[in-house]
Amino acid sequence: MADSNEGFAGSVNPSRLEDDVAALARALRAAEEPDDELRRRAESVAGELQDLLAKANGGHASIDTRTGGTITPLAPEPERIELADVAHALSNLSRFAGQAKCFYSVARHSVHVSREVEARDGGQAAQRWGLLHDASEAYLSDVPAPVKRSLPGYTAAERRLQTAVRDAVGLELTAEDERLVDVVDGAIGRYELAVHFPSERREKPQLEVAPADIDPDTEPKTLFLERARELNLE
């Protein structure tokens, strides 16, 4: 099982972190490295800063969950992740920061991704990850992708939670599984943007599964849990 608390406060060296921050600042000013490498370095430093701040304040704090438990989003334990909490939260979260023309939940989006992965011949592991790829948002909330790209620390926290989610359900993925889910998620995201924010510059990608095929009359939480049962996640 992967350690979802890797890099937590106890392992942070303030002196080394100060050097890392200074080196990162120089790299960002020069912008000579590839964007993805600069982003990786920035997220690594931001994650350590989060842990150092938590250490000064007595540790990362927890939040309450719908089923009556608690979880610490910035230091998640897989055994505290409950599928019922994930389904409840994602069904109440709107895509696109609530700016779409109507409420469209992250839960419904996740079901669509899982079904599209299946339609593109993805295996069960990929279908499961399609359903759970945004599960971290159940505990962090949804942050629009353009904001996430420049919000230090969010993707570090997201990565910890995603690892904890995979461990919680015993999900093992191949690189091909992850690529397929990423491709499908991107295509569905572009389709949703074209629907909710139509403009001449946006085209709808061709999908195997149309949103209308995801039972529009069924409540998103029910859809999510039904799909989870189909995939033996419960």
N, C-alpha and C positions, 0 to 999 in steps of 0.2 A: 504494500500500500504506500503510495506517495505521501510525503510529509507536507500537508497543506499549510503548516505553520513555518515552513522554511524561511529563514531570514528574520524571525521574530526578534523582539527587543533584546533578548539575552545575548544574541550573537552580534549586535551592532557595536562597532568600534568607532566612537565619535571622532577620533583623530583621523582615521582612515577615511571616514565619511566626509570630513571636511575637505580632504584632498580630492575625493571623488567629485564633490560638488564643484570645486574650483576647476577641475579638469573638464567636467561636463560643460560648465559655463564657457570655457575657452572653445570647446568643440562646437557648441551651438553658435557662438559668435562667428566662428570661421565657416561653419556649415560646409566643411569639406568632406564629411562622411555621408554615406547614403542615408536617406531619410529614415528607413526602417532601423538602421543601426543606432542613429541618434535617439530615436524613440525608445528603443530597447534600453539604452543606457539611462535615459531620463527616467523611465519607469522603475528601473532597478534602484536608482538613487531615491526616487520618491517613496518607494516602498520601505526603504530603510529609514527615511525621515519619519514616516508614519509610525514605525515601530519605536523609534527613539522618542517621539512625542508621547506615545502611549506609555512608555516606560517611565517618563517623567510624571505622568498623570495616574500611575498605578495600574496600567495595563489597558488594553483595548476593551471597550465597553460592549455589552450585549444588548440585543433588542428582543422584544417579546414576539412570539409567533402565534398564528391563529389557533393551532392545536393545543396551546397552553404551555409550550416550552419556551426556551430562549436559544439564541444563537449569537455568536460574536462574528459579525460579517468580516472584520479585518483579520481574524484569526480563527477561521471556521473549523469545526470538528465534524467529520463526515456523519457520525452517529446522531447529530442533532438536526440533520437535514431530513425533512419529511415531505414526501410527495404531495400530501394534502395541502401543506403550507405553500409549496411552490405553485400548485394549481390555483389556489385561492388568490395569491398575490398577483400572478401573471394575468389572471382573468380581470383584475381590477386596474391593471396598468395599461395605459393607452400608448399606442405607437406614436412616434413623431411628436413627443412632448405634449400630446393633446391638441396639436394644431391641425390635425386632419379634418376633413369635412364632416366626419362623424366618428364616434368612438369605435376604435378598432383595437382590440386587446392584443397584448403580447402572447397570451395563451392561444388565441385563434391563429395568429401568425406561426406559432411554434408547431401547431398541428398541421398547418399547411406545409411547412418545411419538411416535416416527417413524411407526409404523404407524397410530396414531390420527390423526395429521396427514394422512396419505395418505387415510384413510377419510373425512375431512372435506373432501376435495377440495383439500388444500394442494398446491402445486406442488413440484417437485423440490428447489428451494432450501430451502423450509420443511421438507420431509422430512429433508433433510440436517442442518439445524439442530436438528430434533427429536432426531436421533441424537447430535449433538455438543453439545447445550445444556449438558450437565454435564461436558464434557471438561476444564474447568479443574480439576475435583476429582481428576483423575488426578495432578495435581502439587501440589494444596493439601489434599487429603483432603476428605471430606464434612463439612460443619458443619450441624447441624439449623437449619432456618429460624428458629425462635424465638430461637436463640442468635445467629445471623448478624445479626439485626436490631439487636443491641446490642453487636456485637463490632467495635470500630473497626479499620478497615484491611482487613478481610477482603474486603468487596465491591469496594474499590479494587483489590486484588490480583486478584480474580476477573475484574474488568472488563478489566484488562491481558491476562490470559491468554485470555479469550474473544476479544479482538481478535486476539491472536497465532494462535489456532486458526483463526479465519476467514481470516486472511491465509495461513496454511499450506496451506489447501485451496482458496484462491481463491474463497471464498464471499461472494456479494453478496446481501444481504437487503433486502426492502422493509419498511416499517413494518407492513404487513399481515401479512407472513411472521412477523415477531417477535411480533405480537399473537396470531396463531393458535397459535404454539408456547407462548406464555405461558399462554393459556387451556387448552390441552390438558394442559400440564404440571400446572397447578393442579387440573384435574379428575381426572387420574390420581393425583395426590398425595392428594386427598381420598378417592378410591376405596381406595387402599392403606392409608390410615389406618383406614378403616372395617373393612378386612379384618384388619389386624394388631392394632388396638386397638379392638375393637368396643365400642360403648356406645350408649345410647338417643339421645344427642345427635348421633351421626354417621350420615349417610345416604350410600349409595353413589350417586354421580352416574351417569347413563346414559351408557355408552360404546359406541362403534361396534365396538371391538375388545376382547374380554375377555382378561384375563391368560392364561387357559388356551390362547388361540389363539397364544401366543408360544412354541410348542413347549417345554413344560416339561421334556422329557427331554434337551434339548440344552444343553451347557455355555454359560454366559453369554458368555464370550469368543468362542466360535465363532459364537453368534447375532449378536453385535455386528459381527464381521468379515464375516459373510455379508450382513448388512444393508448394510454399507458397500460391498461389491462390487455389490449390487443398485443402489445409488445412484451408482455410478462414482466412489467416493471413494478407491479404491485404484489 
